[in-house]
Amino acid sequence: MMAPMTQTEILWDTWGVPHIYADTDAGVFRALGWAQMKAHGDLLLQLYGIARGRAAEYWGEKYLESDKLLRRMGLPKQAASWAEQQSPQMRANLEAFVAGVNAHAEARPEQLRPDVRQVLPVTLEDVFAHIQRVYFVYLTQLGQRPLGAPFNDILPNTTLFPDFPNMGTGVAGSNAWAIGPQNTAGGKAILLANPHLFWGDFHTFFEVHLNAPGLELYGVVQVGWPLPRYGFNRHMGWAHTVNTVKAWDAFALEVTPDGKGYRLDGQNLPLEVETETLSVRQPDGTQTAQELKIFRSQHGPVVANQNGKPVAVRVVGVGQFQTPRIFEQYWAKAKARSLGEFRDALRMEQNPLFTVMYADAEGNILHHFGGLIPRRKGGGWLDWSGTLKGDDGSLLWTERHSFDELPHVLNPPPGWLQNANNAPWLTALPPALDPANFPAYMAPRGLTMREQGSLEMIGGQGSATLESVLECAASTRSGTAVRLVPHLIEAARSHGGDLARRAVEVLEAWDKRYDPQSVGGDLFARWLAAMQPRDRMLSNIFAVPWDETRPLETPSGLADAAHAARMLEQVAQDLLREHKTLQRPWGEIVRARRGSFDLPGHGLLDPFGVFRTSGFVKGAEGRWDTVFGTTYVAAVEFSQPLRAKVLLSYGNSSQPDSRHYGDQLALFAEMKMRDAWLTREAVEANLEQREVLEP
């Protein structure tokens, strides 16, 4: 039991993780606001400024399109309504978080960039505007992506992420495993949380440890959130992956001849029109005003034009079926001590998307296909991709599926569960769910090569240990290369010239991994890109498509061997012209850089089928910088005492002058982990700073 306290302590360990000890819930929230400002103050204030829809007023025209989009969606105004809908207890907690943010800013203003101080003071409405921006982007950009189906690119990156235009919103990732006690060497359940997100903007994680009466939680907060997204304690833990939900639709409106309305089911209806004024900061510091006309139909707000027609969007969570109690749901998960309590938290149905993977000390494992899924008129998953006809009222959904109607699996016979952004049907093998029992539009069918690799590795664990799970989590093996390289070698020998045969020698020697020292991965990556894959399933490259009766053996073969050989020769020629060699170690090409750290990178994105996911953008010296992928890793064994290994790849602070800005990159580069310090004794033994917050 924790001794009574009259004040709140923050014990910062040598990795910059705040271990918060408070005697009230509000004390935890206030300390978390204080700690988040200390570690991420510049980023936090910038995120809140953007969420207000006033970023152009603060920082200039670069943010104008973002402001317009958020205003059109009505998110800043809606934030006030969400704040009013909080229970008295949750409102008190959230106000304590805001108070902690403002208190640190007031006490340490010199630690903040001058240009972000104008956002102060932070308000409760900022927190809700921010969470709505987060979910609006996740819902409209990520949920539909995982199997590479057609979708709407109606919102450019410069609008969604003004500070990170190369972010590439279409990439979605994460791995999560739950292994039951019958499949572990120690007879205790093991949970793996391995989200893949961008290393910036609102995706940034902050590792924390929260302690109060009735609360004991280790995990990560997304910067701007007032409580953890992922967490575990000695009783249970959970992880998320982006799931294959289609929780929004875009509608091309048929405009009436007078341009003031739209057609719906044979009727002419007026567009709702509202005017707002935006301020835009000029280079000389002055402000100019711009009028923004906002149009809304029954479908939702008009956010873009496509092929000459206005496009309105209908989005769950922030539009239809709003989720103002989302923080209350996460708080209930944080305080859960049993499967029953955790499922009660899920039943609040406040999370618009995300798969949930759960394990506990009692040996239970659970997979829940979470989200708010519209009840549609019928059809399959692909029938609802792309832009829909705006004059057909039957396409406008008004209801959603309940918690009990969504796919979920509890303690399946194989004794394990996995998800790597795949649809829920193959969370376990043999399958624990029959897709025929669910609407065809609920989720697609299919497996990418990363998802196949996940199934193969977890199914081959036998008596799993924390160490064996982490070895799998660090795997850079390319399942796509394993499947295709033998056929590519055969094609090059049959159809290629001398240069293609030189490339064959490199591919034969390659270990099919994207480790720093691996040679050959660059050649294969360029070849696959040259083949112009249509989707993450590589449906235009494989000869035999994926077959759900042989989920781990298909797809297979090359659809066009002669073309494959020509492309191999072409990329080999390009490589020799650019670098004079076909044999470049992967770690010399891709780097992990932040602040003063510059280390070899590793891994790769889908469709290469690499479990240890990494994504890159062009960097200095002609190399590629890691900006996406393995962010937070937590492997937890629910033994007594609890064992947990963790890593936050880019470090626990985004403040450039912090010693923790990139200090975990060395572990990331070597694919190593840290012990999670879970007891006060362990924290005191690894203490960097002690802060005391007065009541």
Secondary structure as UniProt FT lines:
FT   STRAND          8..13
FT   TURN            14..15
FT   STRAND          18..21
FT   HELIX           25..51
FT   TURN            52..53
FT   HELIX           55..59
FT   HELIX           61..63
FT   HELIX           64..73
FT   HELIX           75..84
FT   HELIX           88..107
FT   HELIX           109..111
FT   HELIX           114..119
FT   HELIX           124..137
FT   HELIX           138..142
FT   TURN            143..148
FT   HELIX           157..160
FT   TURN            162..163
FT   TURN            165..166
FT   TURN            169..170
FT   STRAND          173..179
FT   HELIX           181..183
FT   TURN            185..186
FT   STRAND          190..198
FT   HELIX           201..203
FT   STRAND          205..212
FT   TURN            213..214
FT   STRAND          215..222
FT   TURN            223..224
FT   STRAND          230..232
FT   STRAND          236..241
FT   STRAND          248..252
FT   TURN            257..258
FT   STRAND          261..264
FT   TURN            265..266
FT   STRAND          267..270
FT   STRAND          272..281
FT   TURN            283..284
FT   STRAND          287..296
FT   STRAND          301..306
FT   TURN            307..308
FT   STRAND          309..317
FT   TURN            318..319
FT   STRAND          320..322
FT   TURN            324..325
FT   HELIX           326..335
FT   HELIX           339..346
FT   TURN            347..348
FT   STRAND          355..360
FT   TURN            361..362
FT   STRAND          365..369
FT   HELIX           381..384
FT   STRAND          387..389
FT   TURN            390..391
FT   HELIX           393..395
FT   HELIX           403..405
FT   STRAND          408..410
FT   TURN            413..414
FT   STRAND          416..419
FT   HELIX           424..426
FT   HELIX           435..437
FT   TURN            440..441
FT   HELIX           449..459
FT   HELIX           466..473
FT   STRAND          477..478
FT   HELIX           479..495
FT   HELIX           498..509
FT   TURN            516..517
FT   HELIX           521..530
FT   TURN            536..537
FT   TURN            539..541
FT   STRAND          542..544
FT   TURN            548..549
FT   TURN            551..553
FT   STRAND          556..558
FT   HELIX           561..579
FT   HELIX           586..589
FT   STRAND          590..594
FT   TURN            595..596
FT   STRAND          597..600
FT   TURN            606..607
FT   STRAND          614..618
FT   HELIX           620..622
FT   STRAND          624..630
FT   STRAND          632..637
FT   STRAND          643..648
FT   TURN            649..650
FT   TURN            656..657
FT   TURN            659..660
FT   TURN            663..664
FT   HELIX           665..670
FT   STRAND          674..675
FT   HELIX           680..685
FT   STRAND          687..693
//
